[in-house]
Amino acid sequence: MNFKIIASILFSLSVFTQTNTSDKKILIYTFTKGYVHDEAIKEGVLLINEIGEKNKIQVFHSKTQKSFKSDELLNYDTIIFLCTTLNVLDSLQQEKFIDFIRAGKGFVGIHAAADTEYEWPWYGRLLGAYFVDHPRAPQRQQFIRLPIIPFSHLILKKVGKLKMNGTVIILEI
């Protein structure tokens, strides 16, 4: 449930603020070389597909690096790194991703996207921070309150303040 709230907000802000969404294409990328967040990936893909269907956005899902080996990457409007971990792109794929962003395309990193591409400074600058750690069990799940500002944004008006039980993670900027 908590994952769905956060994913919905991030995904919505990135994609649904654009006009004429009926011809939009989204790529959900879930390739991982580290810890696999099976349940979060499964739920995230289902949720994003549901949101896409409701908004007439074509959603594609890739679990492999093949999607980054083709020039077809530029056919997508947004790429979502959903729970990717460690080095998921080789140097050629990194160049294709840079070209994608420089072409004005969108990017959303969800959850473990901050646990990805530590050795690629360009990605670190795009993301803004890398995952460092999180509290170990049983303290991993903590009650947190997230004020969301500005409330005037169409999507956030109905959200108000989020209260959730979730994993607090430590990031390094």
Secondary structure, 3 states (H helix, E strand, C coil): CHHHHHHHHHHHHHHCCCCCHHHCEEEEECCECCCCCHHHHHHHHHHHHHHHHHCCCEEEEECCHHHHCCHHHHHCCEEEEECCEECCCCHHHHHHHHHHHHCCCEEEEEHHHHHECCCCHHHHHHHCCEEEECCCCCCCEEEEEECCCCCCCCCCCCCCCEEEEEECCEEEC
